[in-house]
Amino acid sequence: MVSRRFILKSAVAGAAALAFPLYRSGRLEAKPSVATFENTLPIPSLLEGRMENGQRIFDLSLQRGRHEFFSGVETPSAGINGDYLGPVLRMRRGDRVRFNVTNNMSEDSTLHWHGVHLPAKMDGGPHQVIKPGGTWKPEFEIRQPASTQWYHSHMFHRTGVQVYYGLAGLFYIDDDESDALGLPSDYGVDDIPLVLQDRAFNRDGSFSYLRSMPERMNGMRGDVMLVNGAPFPTHDVASRRMRLRLLNGSNARIYNLKFSDGRAMRQIASDGGLLEKPVTLRSLRLSPGERAEVIVEFSPGDAVVLQHEPLPQRRRRRGMMMGMMMMGGGDDQPFEIMRFTAKRPARAKGDVPEHLVKVRSWNPAAAAKTRKMVLDMRMGPAMMSGNGFTINGKAMDMKRIDEKIRLGDVEIWEIRNDSPMPHPFHIHDIQFRILDRDGQHPPLNERGLKDTVLVESGETVRVITQFEDYADPKNPYMFHCHILEHEDGGMMGQFVVV
């Protein structure tokens, strides 16, 4: 991982292609150096919609753009209501919402509401395609607790490249129970969104995406860190107590986050909302698709860097080629992400309560069924054809329904990773609780509601959930690896609730 000082050999060449390119030639030449954090952290615009006839309505445009990641150099990009990423959408539990999503690009796309409980035909998965010039109008009720969700493209075989170019954003849900806790909640002041992404660039400043077979197998990982779309930014905190809402929005990279001075952070929420109690951490692991909310204390004069420190790699299962054995961690090095300074922060608001909320749980004895999900990777022609990633031995087929689930059932899903690298496993529509990892209780910060769980090579993770409110025998939900190149390459399945 290198800093943001680059020698650009030429200016941006030519206009953007009509469709997202899958392969580019030649990367930016870079000098390893210490990050100087010259860019100010951008705060995404906040969109709360407009009220019409009891509905909260949001107008969203999927569009191409040109974004200046580096001074004087424009990168062909994509965004939602802008040239890269999208606004933070904010709503409340109980709201009836409608989204007018217009595709102003020249290729098909979708917009998936990741982590949101909703009818299958409103999910925005690969079946809800928005044609160029078309407008999709999903509407549903917000039926879940206060939480940080997100939205992104989920186009079949194109999710990776469309998200890489910028089709993603955050989705906040508020409720009365969360409001009563007195947590930092002043958006952009003491409540800050942080979308973490790594990107690679060509010599002309354009994105570099999937130039090699290792990038396809490992998932796409870049050598430039972006936070809210800015390379290696700095942020002057406005309060002594800050709430950071973290999203791993990368295609494939797993982060182990910590501060350069070793200071503690208190995690208050995971994917599906608040934990029962704050959990004090010195480091926080986030895989692609996962979210976490943390409270961090600052003092006047502080200058501290958020950084990634690699975790020890688990022992891989035997019988794999050495090249495969290295996947998922062989190139992992420590690197810096962004800097926080505290020149004259305001007095912190309130203390963080020792009890937050009661988190919903399910009794394993009430489970109607245990489903087994085995994640694996196939080399050779299958990998070359884009179908080398499987669940239960099968690559994704849009015409095949893999699982049928009865409305109202509580189920246990047993997810086993038989491949040589970690996979973050995501289930649409629901939030689950982790029962155990290889028979052991999950760490304290993984005991809340989640929709994505990292499953290490050789590991088995059991989760429990309930499928309720929405039944539809024709429109499926997805389950898949959230390494986007693996999802595009076949590690995805479909289920219907009946």
ZAPAPA-41421 format. One line per 5 residues: for each residue x, y, z of C-alpha. Coordinates in nm, 3 decimals, always signed. Layout:
N
X,Y,Z  ...
END
This chain:
498
+0.000,+0.000,+0.000  +0.144,+0.337,-0.095  +0.054,+0.697,-0.020  -0.110,+0.943,-0.251  +0.202,+1.103,-0.403
+0.206,+0.994,-0.761  +0.401,+1.085,-1.073  +0.137,+1.124,-1.341  +0.297,+1.065,-1.682  +0.011,+1.218,-1.880
-0.317,+1.400,-1.848  -0.646,+1.219,-1.872  -0.669,+1.085,-2.227  -0.993,+1.103,-2.422  -1.354,+1.087,-2.320
-1.498,+0.811,-2.101  -1.605,+0.493,-2.276  -1.978,+0.438,-2.310  -1.965,+0.134,-2.083  -1.745,+0.060,-1.783
-1.421,-0.091,-1.913  -1.332,-0.432,-1.772  -0.961,-0.412,-1.845  -0.718,-0.121,-1.856  -0.348,-0.121,-1.937
-0.070,+0.029,-1.728  -0.103,+0.160,-1.373  -0.001,+0.491,-1.223  +0.366,+0.492,-1.139  +0.401,+0.550,-0.767
+0.670,+0.630,-0.513  +0.633,+0.477,-0.167  +0.627,+0.764,+0.083  +0.462,+0.874,+0.406  +0.108,+0.999,+0.355
+0.085,+1.375,+0.406  -0.297,+1.388,+0.436  -0.343,+1.703,+0.232  -0.706,+1.636,+0.131  -0.995,+1.744,+0.351
-1.242,+1.463,+0.423  -1.556,+1.517,+0.212  -1.885,+1.475,+0.398  -2.153,+1.330,+0.165  -2.464,+1.540,+0.120
-2.761,+1.437,+0.335  -3.085,+1.357,+0.153  -3.398,+1.324,+0.368  -3.649,+1.315,+0.084  -3.972,+1.507,+0.049
-4.311,+1.416,+0.194  -4.602,+1.355,-0.045  -4.929,+1.190,+0.060  -4.768,+1.028,+0.362  -4.467,+0.892,+0.169
-4.105,+1.000,+0.197  -3.982,+1.026,-0.161  -3.622,+1.022,-0.285  -3.513,+1.108,-0.640  -3.192,+0.930,-0.743
-2.996,+0.941,-1.068  -2.741,+0.678,-1.171  -2.496,+0.871,-1.386  -2.152,+0.885,-1.540  -1.908,+1.154,-1.434
-1.548,+1.267,-1.408  -1.406,+1.295,-1.057  -1.085,+1.472,-0.953  -0.925,+1.229,-0.709  -0.583,+1.387,-0.777
-0.534,+1.759,-0.832  -0.570,+1.851,-1.198  -0.652,+1.496,-1.313  -1.007,+1.387,-1.395  -1.098,+1.019,-1.359
-1.394,+0.874,-1.555  -1.631,+0.761,-1.280  -1.994,+0.700,-1.186  -2.214,+0.818,-0.904  -2.564,+0.865,-0.771
-2.678,+1.228,-0.793  -2.311,+1.315,-0.846  -1.990,+1.208,-1.015  -1.872,+0.959,-0.748  -2.068,+0.775,-0.475
-2.410,+0.896,-0.361  -2.573,+1.102,-0.086  -2.652,+0.967,+0.259  -3.025,+0.880,+0.259  -3.195,+0.935,+0.595
-3.534,+0.807,+0.711  -3.712,+0.675,+1.020  -3.855,+0.345,+1.130  -4.221,+0.340,+1.027  -4.169,+0.566,+0.725
-4.333,+0.468,+0.398  -4.067,+0.542,+0.137  -4.049,+0.557,-0.241  -3.741,+0.589,-0.459  -3.749,+0.725,-0.812
-3.428,+0.571,-0.948  -3.345,+0.688,-1.300  -3.068,+0.524,-1.500  -2.894,+0.806,-1.687  -2.608,+0.581,-1.797
-2.566,+0.393,-2.123  -2.578,+0.041,-1.973  -2.817,-0.161,-1.757  -2.788,-0.129,-1.381  -2.975,-0.193,-1.054
-2.981,-0.037,-0.708  -2.988,-0.277,-0.411  -3.082,-0.171,-0.056  -2.819,-0.370,+0.136  -2.934,-0.474,+0.484
-3.291,-0.349,+0.442  -3.594,-0.569,+0.522  -3.832,-0.532,+0.228  -4.036,-0.721,-0.037  -3.826,-0.920,-0.284
-3.945,-0.728,-0.590  -3.825,-0.403,-0.423  -3.482,-0.545,-0.329  -3.287,-0.406,-0.625  -3.104,-0.730,-0.692
-3.010,-0.862,-1.037  -3.376,-0.922,-1.133  -3.477,-0.557,-1.091  -3.283,-0.422,-1.391  -3.312,-0.053,-1.481
-3.260,+0.001,-1.854  -3.080,+0.315,-1.981  -3.324,+0.603,-1.963  -3.564,+0.403,-1.744  -3.693,+0.484,-1.394
-3.755,+0.221,-1.125  -3.995,+0.316,-0.843  -3.966,+0.076,-0.547  -4.173,+0.157,-0.238  -4.190,-0.010,+0.101
-4.217,+0.053,+0.475  -3.910,+0.084,+0.700  -3.962,-0.203,+0.948  -3.632,-0.230,+1.132  -3.439,-0.060,+1.411
-3.207,+0.239,+1.384  -2.902,+0.132,+1.186  -2.650,+0.217,+0.914  -2.731,+0.041,+0.588  -2.608,+0.109,+0.235
-2.713,+0.091,-0.129  -2.518,-0.012,-0.437  -2.538,-0.158,-0.786  -2.618,-0.531,-0.798  -2.612,-0.588,-1.175
-2.554,-0.953,-1.268  -2.188,-1.006,-1.369  -2.135,-0.626,-1.343  -2.164,-0.552,-0.972  -1.788,-0.538,-0.920
-1.708,-0.287,-1.194  -2.013,-0.066,-1.133  -1.946,-0.038,-0.759  -1.574,+0.014,-0.831  -1.659,+0.314,-1.047
-1.876,+0.465,-0.772  -2.235,+0.335,-0.765  -2.279,+0.315,-0.386  -2.393,+0.523,-0.088  -2.507,+0.507,+0.275
-2.862,+0.463,+0.409  -2.941,+0.578,+0.768  -3.242,+0.460,+0.966  -3.341,+0.642,+1.288  -3.592,+0.550,+1.558
-3.722,+0.679,+1.891  -3.528,+0.425,+2.099  -3.196,+0.532,+1.948  -3.283,+0.902,+1.976  -3.348,+0.864,+2.352
-2.992,+0.741,+2.417  -2.832,+1.082,+2.359  -2.561,+0.944,+2.130  -2.370,+1.184,+1.901  -2.612,+1.246,+1.615
-2.534,+1.585,+1.458  -2.465,+1.479,+1.099  -2.128,+1.594,+0.970  -2.033,+1.741,+1.310  -2.008,+1.466,+1.573
-2.168,+1.191,+1.360  -1.945,+1.121,+1.058  -1.987,+0.865,+0.775  -1.666,+0.696,+0.657  -1.688,+0.491,+0.335
-1.358,+0.297,+0.307  -1.248,+0.191,-0.043  -0.920,+0.093,-0.207  -0.870,+0.171,-0.575  -0.604,+0.125,-0.845
-0.538,+0.383,-1.116  -0.385,+0.376,-1.464  -0.115,+0.615,-1.580  -0.375,+0.850,-1.730  -0.565,+0.869,-1.399
-0.844,+0.631,-1.499  -0.942,+0.338,-1.280  -0.755,+0.012,-1.331  -0.988,-0.288,-1.292  -0.927,-0.664,-1.331
-0.609,-0.666,-1.535  -0.501,-1.015,-1.426  -0.627,-1.358,-1.323  -0.499,-1.312,-0.962  -0.715,-0.999,-0.935
-1.016,-1.200,-1.046  -0.939,-1.485,-0.802  -0.853,-1.267,-0.501  -1.105,-0.995,-0.576  -1.001,-0.649,-0.686
-0.771,-0.471,-0.441  -0.611,-0.133,-0.509  -0.310,+0.059,-0.383  -0.477,+0.394,-0.311  -0.702,+0.441,-0.006
-1.016,+0.650,-0.051  -1.241,+0.768,+0.231  -1.569,+0.919,+0.110  -1.398,+0.938,-0.230  -1.089,+1.133,-0.116
-0.737,+0.981,-0.118  -0.583,+0.964,+0.232  -0.783,+1.256,+0.380  -0.762,+1.451,+0.705  -1.049,+1.560,+0.929
-1.048,+1.819,+1.208  -1.293,+1.681,+1.465  -1.560,+1.917,+1.593  -1.634,+1.737,+1.921  -1.432,+1.556,+2.184
-1.660,+1.256,+2.138  -1.713,+1.145,+1.779  -1.944,+0.882,+1.631  -1.784,+0.725,+1.325  -2.009,+0.518,+1.096
-1.775,+0.286,+0.909  -1.859,+0.100,+0.589  -1.617,-0.137,+0.420  -1.719,-0.036,+0.069  -1.421,-0.207,-0.095
-1.469,-0.479,-0.353  -1.248,-0.732,-0.177  -1.010,-0.592,+0.087  -1.057,-0.688,+0.453  -0.955,-0.417,+0.701
-0.823,-0.450,+1.054  -0.868,-0.093,+1.176  -0.679,+0.066,+1.465  -0.546,+0.406,+1.565  -0.176,+0.488,+1.541
-0.150,+0.567,+1.915  -0.342,+0.253,+2.017  -0.636,+0.446,+2.160  -0.957,+0.259,+2.228  -1.281,+0.284,+2.035
-1.619,+0.179,+2.170  -1.827,-0.009,+1.915  -2.196,+0.067,+1.962  -2.349,-0.087,+1.649  -2.296,-0.354,+1.383
-2.470,-0.415,+1.048  -2.826,-0.437,+1.180  -2.816,-0.168,+1.447  -2.715,-0.098,+1.805  -2.551,-0.358,+2.026
-2.688,-0.430,+2.372  -2.377,-0.280,+2.532  -2.080,-0.081,+2.397  -1.773,-0.299,+2.333  -1.429,-0.148,+2.392
-1.181,-0.239,+2.117  -0.824,-0.158,+2.018  -0.880,-0.292,+1.667  -1.182,-0.364,+1.449  -1.204,-0.612,+1.161
-1.438,-0.521,+0.875  -1.488,-0.733,+0.563  -1.654,-0.606,+0.243  -2.016,-0.509,+0.305  -1.989,-0.493,+0.686
-2.067,-0.179,+0.886  -1.976,-0.069,+1.238  -2.046,+0.240,+1.445  -1.779,+0.341,+1.696  -1.740,+0.621,+1.951
-1.391,+0.772,+1.974  -1.271,+1.028,+2.230  -1.037,+1.311,+2.126  -0.846,+1.574,+2.324  -0.723,+1.919,+2.212
-0.399,+1.888,+2.019  -0.454,+1.528,+1.911  -0.326,+1.417,+1.570  -0.393,+1.046,+1.521  -0.403,+0.823,+1.214
-0.658,+0.552,+1.139  -0.464,+0.263,+0.990  -0.484,-0.098,+0.880  -0.276,-0.361,+1.054  -0.284,-0.710,+0.898
-0.424,-0.991,+1.107  -0.242,-1.326,+1.129  -0.360,-1.557,+0.852  -0.547,-1.870,+0.950  -0.397,-2.201,+0.848
-0.544,-2.299,+0.512  -0.675,-2.648,+0.442  -0.428,-2.888,+0.283  -0.414,-3.013,-0.073  -0.418,-2.676,-0.250
-0.157,-2.530,-0.484  +0.091,-2.293,-0.321  -0.031,-2.003,-0.535  -0.383,-2.058,-0.408  -0.259,-2.093,-0.052
-0.138,-1.734,-0.061  -0.469,-1.589,-0.171  -0.644,-1.351,+0.063  -0.338,-1.241,+0.255  -0.010,-1.282,+0.075
+0.013,-0.916,-0.030  -0.132,-0.768,+0.288  +0.084,-0.494,+0.442  +0.014,-0.225,+0.705  -0.092,+0.111,+0.567
-0.245,+0.443,+0.670  -0.602,+0.541,+0.585  -0.678,+0.889,+0.717  -0.580,+1.137,+0.988  -0.788,+1.298,+1.262
-0.680,+1.625,+1.423  -0.838,+1.792,+1.726  -0.743,+2.158,+1.729  -1.022,+2.296,+1.949  -1.297,+2.035,+1.971
-1.622,+2.133,+2.144  -1.724,+1.971,+2.470  -1.865,+1.621,+2.418  -2.238,+1.568,+2.443  -2.349,+1.321,+2.709
-2.197,+0.990,+2.810  -2.235,+0.667,+2.616  -2.488,+0.455,+2.810  -2.365,+0.123,+2.944  -2.686,-0.036,+2.813
-2.803,+0.054,+2.465  -3.094,-0.160,+2.340  -3.236,-0.510,+2.368  -3.120,-0.695,+2.055  -3.363,-0.940,+1.902
-3.263,-1.306,+1.925  -3.402,-1.648,+1.833  -3.391,-1.980,+2.015  -3.202,-2.246,+1.814  -3.445,-2.506,+1.945
-3.721,-2.324,+1.753  -3.542,-2.355,+1.418  -3.752,-2.532,+1.155  -3.449,-2.620,+0.945  -3.070,-2.604,+0.927
-2.940,-2.522,+0.579  -2.581,-2.592,+0.482  -2.391,-2.351,+0.260  -2.048,-2.464,+0.138  -1.831,-2.197,-0.025
-1.564,-2.312,-0.271  -1.353,-2.214,-0.571  -1.286,-2.416,-0.887  -0.972,-2.365,-1.091  -0.914,-2.429,-1.461
-1.176,-2.365,-1.733  -1.449,-2.281,-1.480  -1.243,-1.996,-1.335  -1.149,-1.873,-1.682  -1.515,-1.870,-1.791
-1.623,-1.666,-1.487  -1.802,-1.953,-1.306  -1.525,-2.071,-1.078  -1.685,-1.959,-0.752  -1.957,-2.184,-0.609
-2.201,-2.237,-0.323  -2.291,-2.601,-0.262  -2.102,-2.692,-0.578  -2.311,-2.467,-0.805  -2.239,-2.136,-0.972
-2.513,-1.874,-0.990  -2.794,-1.933,-1.240  -3.060,-1.660,-1.269  -3.319,-1.921,-1.373  -3.259,-2.156,-1.078
-3.410,-2.114,-0.730  -3.172,-2.274,-0.484  -3.376,-2.260,-0.163  -3.744,-2.232,-0.071  -3.823,-2.099,+0.277
-4.158,-2.091,+0.456  -4.283,-1.753,+0.569  -4.237,-1.710,+0.943  -3.981,-1.990,+0.985  -3.678,-1.954,+1.208
-3.377,-2.115,+1.040  -3.011,-2.186,+1.111  -2.769,-2.145,+0.822  -2.440,-2.333,+0.856  -2.180,-2.167,+0.633
-1.862,-2.365,+0.569  -1.567,-2.227,+0.375  -1.387,-2.503,+0.183  -1.184,-2.256,-0.023  -0.830,-2.130,+0.048
-0.932,-1.770,+0.127  -1.186,-1.584,+0.345  -1.532,-1.497,+0.214  -1.781,-1.243,+0.359  -2.124,-1.409,+0.331
-2.430,-1.184,+0.289  -2.801,-1.270,+0.299  -3.055,-1.029,+0.151  -3.370,-0.907,+0.333  -3.293,-1.032,+0.684
-3.066,-0.960,+0.979  -2.922,-1.258,+1.166  -2.743,-1.342,+1.490  -2.416,-1.537,+1.484  -2.452,-1.853,+1.694
-2.091,-1.969,+1.681  -1.764,-1.984,+1.489  -1.624,-2.339,+1.478  -1.836,-2.411,+1.785  -1.704,-2.110,+1.981
-1.904,-1.803,+2.083  -1.849,-1.505,+1.852  -1.658,-1.204,+1.988  -1.865,-0.950,+2.181  -1.885,-0.701,+1.896
-2.034,-0.971,+1.667  -2.326,-1.045,+1.899  -2.565,-0.793,+1.749  -2.776,-0.808,+1.434  -2.579,-0.867,+1.115
-2.638,-0.933,+0.747  -2.277,-1.007,+0.646  -2.030,-1.237,+0.821  -1.669,-1.315,+0.734  -1.603,-1.689,+0.710
-1.233,-1.778,+0.720  -1.076,-2.055,+0.513  -1.165,-2.389,+0.672  -1.408,-2.225,+0.916  -1.776,-2.305,+0.982
-2.006,-2.026,+1.104  -2.365,-2.082,+1.213  -2.620,-1.800,+1.203  -2.987,-1.788,+1.303  -3.267,-1.569,+1.168
-3.638,-1.552,+1.085  -3.800,-1.493,+0.748  -4.112,-1.286,+0.802  -4.354,-1.025,+0.663  -4.293,-1.085,+0.292
-4.370,-1.392,+0.080  -4.328,-1.407,-0.296  -4.291,-1.738,-0.486  -4.174,-1.567,-0.806  -3.928,-1.295,-0.699
-3.614,-1.423,-0.523  -3.368,-1.275,-0.277  -2.993,-1.339,-0.306  -2.727,-1.487,-0.079  -2.365,-1.451,-0.184
-2.003,-1.376,-0.112  -1.955,-0.999,-0.082  -1.618,-1.004,-0.253  -1.780,-0.854,-0.560  -1.563,-1.036,-0.815
-1.659,-1.366,-0.648  -2.027,-1.273,-0.659  -1.992,-1.184,-1.027  -1.801,-1.507,-1.082  -2.074,-1.737,-0.952
-2.058,-1.743,-0.567  -2.423,-1.646,-0.533  -2.757,-1.824,-0.495  -3.127,-1.742,-0.481  -3.407,-1.812,-0.234
-3.778,-1.743,-0.227  -4.004,-1.709,+0.075  -4.339,-1.884,+0.030
END
